Amino acid sequence: MGRLRSFLTLTLLGGLAVVLPITIFLFLLQWLVGLIDRAIEPLSTWLSGYIRTSEHAADILGVVLILGACFCIGLLVKTGIGRWLHRKVDGLLSRLAPGYSTIREMVVQVMGGEGNASLLKGKVCRAYIMGASSPVCVTGIVTAEHDTGEFTVYVPTAPVPTSGFVYHLPADCVTLLPEVSVEAAMRTVIACGSGSQIMLQKTVQAPVEEAAVKDH
């Protein structure tokens, strides 16, 4: 009886593990589509009355117009005048609306802006934030190397790697992991440490393999 109960429970949990992510994704997709539809509803209503087209065609045309406007703004920002205007508007909104800066940073992180690009160019390391003699270490990304030999290390928090802490550590508190990519390290952070044994095993085995080659 116990084996049957365990079999039924594990089978049910396995099914839920498959169905729940798909269901949540569909609900999120439905919510996002509804949000976009409500956002462009005034424009779609105006287009459907002005061009005399169907409601769905007006929605599609509204999305195309918005994307086209974003593309034109992107082209403008690439020019000197556009960058100057963007800095002025950005500074004005930052002063008038304190929450604007936070929202802007979040959007830049989500869209893979300059912050993420520089982070992906960093080097993965084991950072001994409590001192070189401490056995405690964390997964970190070296974002800067100083002339003094010190390192600036970004330590992401799980499961959201876009938030974390910045440490300035001496060289003896940083062990570089050159065989591990930033993407692989971030995946272990998102998974709350799952897969770290594979990531660290590569770096531990490398010196052993090199020593074996030298002995031969």
CYANA upper distance limits for C-alpha pairs under 8 A (distance plus 0.5 A):
  1 MET  CA      5 ARG  CA      6.74
  2 GLY  CA      6 SER  CA      6.63
  3 ARG  CA      7 PHE  CA      6.52
  4 LEU  CA      8 LEU  CA      6.64
  5 ARG  CA      9 THR  CA      6.57
  6 SER  CA     10 LEU  CA      6.53
  7 PHE  CA     11 THR  CA      6.50
  8 LEU  CA     12 LEU  CA      6.55
  9 THR  CA     13 LEU  CA      6.63
 10 LEU  CA     14 GLY  CA      6.52
 11 THR  CA     15 GLY  CA      6.74
 12 LEU  CA     16 LEU  CA      6.71
 13 LEU  CA     17 ALA  CA      6.57
 14 GLY  CA     18 VAL  CA      7.04
 15 GLY  CA     19 VAL  CA      6.63
 16 LEU  CA     20 LEU  CA      6.00
 17 ALA  CA     21 PRO  CA      7.45
 18 VAL  CA     22 ILE  CA      7.56
 19 VAL  CA     23 THR  CA      6.60
 20 LEU  CA     24 ILE  CA      6.51
 21 PRO  CA     25 PHE  CA      6.54
 22 ILE  CA     26 LEU  CA      6.71
 23 THR  CA     27 PHE  CA      6.72
 24 ILE  CA     28 LEU  CA      6.63
 25 PHE  CA     29 LEU  CA      6.57
 26 LEU  CA     30 GLN  CA      6.55
 27 PHE  CA     31 TRP  CA      6.61
 28 LEU  CA     32 LEU  CA      6.57
 29 LEU  CA     33 VAL  CA      6.66
 30 GLN  CA     34 GLY  CA      6.66
 31 TRP  CA     35 LEU  CA      6.58
 32 LEU  CA     36 ILE  CA      6.71
 33 VAL  CA     37 ASP  CA      6.57
 34 GLY  CA     38 ARG  CA      6.66
 35 LEU  CA     39 ALA  CA      6.66
 36 ILE  CA     40 ILE  CA      6.76
 37 ASP  CA     41 GLU  CA      6.39
 37 ASP  CA     59 ASP  CA      7.81
 40 ILE  CA     44 SER  CA      6.52
 40 ILE  CA     59 ASP  CA      7.58
 40 ILE  CA     62 GLY  CA      7.06
 40 ILE  CA     63 VAL  CA      7.91
 41 GLU  CA     45 THR  CA      6.48
 41 GLU  CA     59 ASP  CA      7.95
 42 PRO  CA     46 TRP  CA      6.79
 43 LEU  CA     47 LEU  CA      6.63
 43 LEU  CA     62 GLY  CA      6.76
 44 SER  CA     48 SER  CA      6.47
 44 SER  CA     55 GLU  CA      7.49
 44 SER  CA     58 ALA  CA      5.45
 44 SER  CA     59 ASP  CA      5.73
 44 SER  CA     61 LEU  CA      8.24
 44 SER  CA     62 GLY  CA      6.31
 45 THR  CA     49 GLY  CA      6.85
 45 THR  CA     55 GLU  CA      8.00
 45 THR  CA     58 ALA  CA      7.94
 46 TRP  CA     50 TYR  CA      6.50
 47 LEU  CA     51 ILE  CA      6.15
 47 LEU  CA     52 ARG  CA      7.90
 47 LEU  CA     53 THR  CA      8.16
 47 LEU  CA     58 ALA  CA      6.35
 47 LEU  CA     62 GLY  CA      8.18
 48 SER  CA     52 ARG  CA      5.55
 48 SER  CA     53 THR  CA      5.50
 48 SER  CA     54 SER  CA      6.71
 48 SER  CA     55 GLU  CA      6.60
 48 SER  CA     58 ALA  CA      5.99
 49 GLY  CA     53 THR  CA      7.84
 53 THR  CA     57 ALA  CA      6.99
 53 THR  CA     58 ALA  CA      6.98
 54 SER  CA     58 ALA  CA      6.65
 55 GLU  CA     59 ASP  CA      6.76
 56 HIS  CA     60 ILE  CA      6.87
 57 ALA  CA     61 LEU  CA      6.59
 58 ALA  CA     62 GLY  CA      6.45
 59 ASP  CA     63 VAL  CA      6.82
 60 ILE  CA     64 VAL  CA      6.77
 61 LEU  CA     65 LEU  CA      6.64
 62 GLY  CA     66 ILE  CA      6.72
 63 VAL  CA     67 LEU  CA      6.64
 64 VAL  CA     68 GLY  CA      6.50
 65 LEU  CA     69 ALA  CA      6.61
 66 ILE  CA     70 CYS  CA      6.75
 67 LEU  CA     71 PHE  CA      6.67
 68 GLY  CA     72 CYS  CA      6.75
 69 ALA  CA     73 ILE  CA      6.70
 70 CYS  CA     74 GLY  CA      6.60
 71 PHE  CA     75 LEU  CA      6.80
 72 CYS  CA     76 LEU  CA      6.70
 73 ILE  CA     77 VAL  CA      6.66
 74 GLY  CA     78 LYS  CA      7.06
 75 LEU  CA     79 THR  CA      7.66
 76 LEU  CA     81 ILE  CA      8.20
 76 LEU  CA     82 GLY  CA      5.43
 76 LEU  CA     83 ARG  CA      8.25
 77 VAL  CA     81 ILE  CA      8.05
 77 VAL  CA     82 GLY  CA      4.63
 77 VAL  CA     83 ARG  CA      5.44
 77 VAL  CA     86 HIS  CA      7.42
 78 LYS  CA     82 GLY  CA      6.91
 78 LYS  CA     83 ARG  CA      7.07
 79 THR  CA     83 ARG  CA      6.70
 80 GLY  CA     84 TRP  CA      6.74
 81 ILE  CA     85 LEU  CA      6.66
 82 GLY  CA     86 HIS  CA      6.54
 83 ARG  CA     87 ARG  CA      6.66
 84 TRP  CA     88 LYS  CA      6.80
 85 LEU  CA     89 VAL  CA      6.61
 86 HIS  CA     90 ASP  CA      6.28
 87 ARG  CA     91 GLY  CA      6.45
 88 LYS  CA     92 LEU  CA      6.63
 89 VAL  CA     93 LEU  CA      6.62
 90 ASP  CA     94 SER  CA      6.59
 91 GLY  CA     95 ARG  CA      6.83
 92 LEU  CA     96 LEU  CA      6.71
 93 LEU  CA     97 ALA  CA      6.00
 93 LEU  CA     98 PRO  CA      8.33
 93 LEU  CA    100 TYR  CA      7.09
 94 SER  CA     98 PRO  CA      6.14
 94 SER  CA     99 GLY  CA      8.11
 94 SER  CA    100 TYR  CA      6.25
 94 SER  CA    101 SER  CA      6.25
 98 PRO  CA    102 THR  CA      8.35
 99 GLY  CA    103 ILE  CA      6.88
100 TYR  CA    104 ARG  CA      6.52
101 SER  CA    105 GLU  CA      6.71
102 THR  CA    106 MET  CA      6.75
103 ILE  CA    107 VAL  CA      6.69
104 ARG  CA    108 VAL  CA      6.67
105 GLU  CA    109 GLN  CA      6.70
106 MET  CA    110 VAL  CA      6.70
107 VAL  CA    111 MET  CA      6.46
108 VAL  CA    112 GLY  CA      6.57
108 VAL  CA    113 GLY  CA      5.31
108 VAL  CA    114 GLU  CA      8.00
108 VAL  CA    115 GLY  CA      8.06
109 GLN  CA    113 GLY  CA      6.26
109 GLN  CA    115 GLY  CA      7.18
109 GLN  CA    116 ASN  CA      6.75
109 GLN  CA    162 THR  CA      7.51
112 GLY  CA    116 ASN  CA      5.82
112 GLY  CA    117 ALA  CA      7.20
113 GLY  CA    117 ALA  CA      6.77
114 GLU  CA    118 SER  CA      6.65
115 GLY  CA    119 LEU  CA      6.74
116 ASN  CA    120 LEU  CA      6.65
117 ALA  CA    121 LYS  CA      7.11
118 SER  CA    122 GLY  CA      7.26
118 SER  CA    143 THR  CA      7.97
119 LEU  CA    141 ILE  CA      7.85
119 LEU  CA    143 THR  CA      6.94
120 LEU  CA    182 VAL  CA      6.34
120 LEU  CA    183 GLU  CA      7.89
121 LYS  CA    143 THR  CA      8.40
121 LYS  CA    182 VAL  CA      8.28
122 GLY  CA    141 ILE  CA      6.31
122 GLY  CA    142 VAL  CA      5.79
122 GLY  CA    143 THR  CA      5.65
122 GLY  CA    144 ALA  CA      8.34
122 GLY  CA    182 VAL  CA      7.62
123 LYS  CA    141 ILE  CA      5.89
123 LYS  CA    142 VAL  CA      5.52
123 LYS  CA    143 THR  CA      7.71
123 LYS  CA    176 LEU  CA      7.49
123 LYS  CA    177 LEU  CA      7.79
123 LYS  CA    178 PRO  CA      7.41
123 LYS  CA    181 SER  CA      8.01
123 LYS  CA    182 VAL  CA      7.31
124 VAL  CA    139 THR  CA      7.83
124 VAL  CA    140 GLY  CA      6.36
124 VAL  CA    141 ILE  CA      5.14
124 VAL  CA    142 VAL  CA      6.80
124 VAL  CA    176 LEU  CA      6.62
124 VAL  CA    177 LEU  CA      5.93
124 VAL  CA    178 PRO  CA      7.33
124 VAL  CA    180 VAL  CA      6.92
124 VAL  CA    181 SER  CA      7.20
124 VAL  CA    182 VAL  CA      6.46
124 VAL  CA    185 ALA  CA      7.56
125 CYS  CA    139 THR  CA      6.64
125 CYS  CA    140 GLY  CA      5.70
125 CYS  CA    141 ILE  CA      6.42
125 CYS  CA    142 VAL  CA      7.30
125 CYS  CA    174 VAL  CA      6.93
125 CYS  CA    175 THR  CA      5.86
125 CYS  CA    176 LEU  CA      4.72
125 CYS  CA    177 LEU  CA      5.54
125 CYS  CA    178 PRO  CA      8.47
126 ARG  CA    137 CYS  CA      6.42
126 ARG  CA    138 VAL  CA      6.08
126 ARG  CA    139 THR  CA      5.63
126 ARG  CA    140 GLY  CA      6.43
126 ARG  CA    174 VAL  CA      6.40
126 ARG  CA    175 THR  CA      5.62
126 ARG  CA    176 LEU  CA      6.96
126 ARG  CA    177 LEU  CA      7.77
127 ALA  CA    137 CYS  CA      5.80
127 ALA  CA    138 VAL  CA      5.79
127 ALA  CA    139 THR  CA      6.85
127 ALA  CA    140 GLY  CA      6.43
127 ALA  CA    153 VAL  CA      8.04
127 ALA  CA    173 CYS  CA      6.42
127 ALA  CA    174 VAL  CA      5.33
127 ALA  CA    175 THR  CA      7.07
128 TYR  CA    132 ALA  CA      6.24
128 TYR  CA    134 SER  CA      7.37
128 TYR  CA    135 PRO  CA      8.16
128 TYR  CA    136 VAL  CA      6.68
128 TYR  CA    137 CYS  CA      4.92
128 TYR  CA    138 VAL  CA      7.12
128 TYR  CA    173 CYS  CA      5.39
128 TYR  CA    174 VAL  CA      6.82
129 ILE  CA    136 VAL  CA      8.19
129 ILE  CA    137 CYS  CA      7.07
129 ILE  CA    138 VAL  CA      8.03
129 ILE  CA    167 TYR  CA      8.08
129 ILE  CA    169 LEU  CA      7.84
129 ILE  CA    173 CYS  CA      7.39
130 MET  CA    134 SER  CA      6.52
130 MET  CA    136 VAL  CA      7.47
130 MET  CA    137 CYS  CA      8.32
131 GLY  CA    173 CYS  CA      6.59
132 ALA  CA    172 ASP  CA      6.45
132 ALA  CA    173 CYS  CA      5.22
138 VAL  CA    155 VAL  CA      7.76
139 THR  CA    155 VAL  CA      6.85
139 THR  CA    156 PRO  CA      8.17
139 THR  CA    185 ALA  CA      7.93
140 GLY  CA    153 VAL  CA      6.46
140 GLY  CA    154 TYR  CA      6.02
140 GLY  CA    155 VAL  CA      4.97
140 GLY  CA    156 PRO  CA      7.36
141 ILE  CA    153 VAL  CA      5.91
141 ILE  CA    154 TYR  CA      5.60
141 ILE  CA    155 VAL  CA      6.90
141 ILE  CA    182 VAL  CA      7.90
142 VAL  CA    151 PHE  CA      7.09
142 VAL  CA    152 THR  CA      6.36
142 VAL  CA    153 VAL  CA      4.94
142 VAL  CA    154 TYR  CA      6.81
143 THR  CA    151 PHE  CA      8.23
143 THR  CA    152 THR  CA      6.26
143 THR  CA    153 VAL  CA      6.28
143 THR  CA    154 TYR  CA      7.11
144 ALA  CA    151 PHE  CA      6.36
144 ALA  CA    152 THR  CA      5.49
144 ALA  CA    153 VAL  CA      7.71
145 GLU  CA    149 GLY  CA      7.34
145 GLU  CA    150 GLU  CA      6.70
145 GLU  CA    151 PHE  CA      5.25
145 GLU  CA    152 THR  CA      6.90
146 HIS  CA    150 GLU  CA      5.85
146 HIS  CA    151 PHE  CA      6.61
146 HIS  CA    152 THR  CA      8.38
149 GLY  CA    170 PRO  CA      7.27
149 GLY  CA    171 ALA  CA      6.39
150 GLU  CA    168 HIS  CA      7.41
150 GLU  CA    169 LEU  CA      6.16
150 GLU  CA    170 PRO  CA      4.92
150 GLU  CA    171 ALA  CA      5.75
151 PHE  CA    168 HIS  CA      6.22
151 PHE  CA    169 LEU  CA      5.82
151 PHE  CA    170 PRO  CA      6.74
151 PHE  CA    171 ALA  CA      7.03
151 PHE  CA    174 VAL  CA      8.06
152 THR  CA    166 VAL  CA      7.43
152 THR  CA    167 TYR  CA      6.22
152 THR  CA    168 HIS  CA      4.98
152 THR  CA    169 LEU  CA      6.84
153 VAL  CA    166 VAL  CA      6.20
153 VAL  CA    167 TYR  CA      5.66
153 VAL  CA    168 HIS  CA      6.76
153 VAL  CA    169 LEU  CA      7.78
154 TYR  CA    164 GLY  CA      7.40
154 TYR  CA    165 PHE  CA      6.29
154 TYR  CA    166 VAL  CA      5.09
154 TYR  CA    167 TYR  CA      6.92
155 VAL  CA    164 GLY  CA      5.99
155 VAL  CA    165 PHE  CA      5.72
155 VAL  CA    166 VAL  CA      6.78
155 VAL  CA    167 TYR  CA      8.15
156 PRO  CA    160 VAL  CA      7.95
156 PRO  CA    161 PRO  CA      5.16
156 PRO  CA    162 THR  CA      7.14
156 PRO  CA    163 SER  CA      6.37
156 PRO  CA    164 GLY  CA      4.67
156 PRO  CA    165 PHE  CA      7.02
156 PRO  CA    189 VAL  CA      7.71
157 THR  CA    161 PRO  CA      5.82
157 THR  CA    162 THR  CA      8.20
157 THR  CA    163 SER  CA      6.47
157 THR  CA    164 GLY  CA      5.41
157 THR  CA    165 PHE  CA      8.32
157 THR  CA    189 VAL  CA      7.43
158 ALA  CA    189 VAL  CA      5.62
158 ALA  CA    190 ILE  CA      6.14
158 ALA  CA    191 ALA  CA      7.95
158 ALA  CA    192 CYS  CA      5.86
158 ALA  CA    193 GLY  CA      8.47
159 PRO  CA    189 VAL  CA      6.30
159 PRO  CA    190 ILE  CA      4.69
159 PRO  CA    191 ALA  CA      6.85
159 PRO  CA    192 CYS  CA      6.13
160 VAL  CA    189 VAL  CA      8.01
160 VAL  CA    190 ILE  CA      6.58
161 PRO  CA    186 MET  CA      7.16
161 PRO  CA    189 VAL  CA      6.96
161 PRO  CA    190 ILE  CA      7.11
169 LEU  CA    173 CYS  CA      6.64
169 LEU  CA    174 VAL  CA      7.64
170 PRO  CA    174 VAL  CA      7.63
177 LEU  CA    203 THR  CA      6.67
178 PRO  CA    203 THR  CA      8.36
179 GLU  CA    202 LYS  CA      7.53
179 GLU  CA    203 THR  CA      7.08
180 VAL  CA    184 ALA  CA      7.04
180 VAL  CA    185 ALA  CA      7.45
180 VAL  CA    199 MET  CA      7.07
180 VAL  CA    202 LYS  CA      8.32
180 VAL  CA    203 THR  CA      8.30
181 SER  CA    185 ALA  CA      6.91
182 VAL  CA    186 MET  CA      6.60
183 GLU  CA    187 ARG  CA      6.75
184 ALA  CA    188 THR  CA      7.18
184 ALA  CA    199 MET  CA      8.07
185 ALA  CA    189 VAL  CA      7.04
185 ALA  CA    196 SER  CA      8.41
185 ALA  CA    199 MET  CA      7.91
186 MET  CA    190 ILE  CA      6.68
187 ARG  CA    191 ALA  CA      6.64
188 THR  CA    192 CYS  CA      6.67
188 THR  CA    193 GLY  CA      5.34
188 THR  CA    194 SER  CA      6.00
188 THR  CA    195 GLY  CA      6.16
188 THR  CA    196 SER  CA      6.40
189 VAL  CA    193 GLY  CA      5.97
189 VAL  CA    194 SER  CA      8.29
191 ALA  CA    195 GLY  CA      8.28
195 GLY  CA    199 MET  CA      7.17
196 SER  CA    200 LEU  CA      6.54
197 GLN  CA    201 GLN  CA      6.30
198 ILE  CA    202 LYS  CA      7.05
199 MET  CA    203 THR  CA      7.70
200 LEU  CA    204 VAL  CA      6.74
201 GLN  CA    205 GLN  CA      6.47
202 LYS  CA    206 ALA  CA      6.73
203 THR  CA    207 PRO  CA      8.04
204 VAL  CA    208 VAL  CA      7.77
205 GLN  CA    209 GLU  CA      6.65
206 ALA  CA    210 GLU  CA      6.77
207 PRO  CA    211 ALA  CA      6.62
208 VAL  CA    212 ALA  CA      6.73
209 GLU  CA    213 VAL  CA      6.81
210 GLU  CA    214 LYS  CA      6.84
211 ALA  CA    215 ASP  CA      6.75
212 ALA  CA    216 HIS  CA      6.95
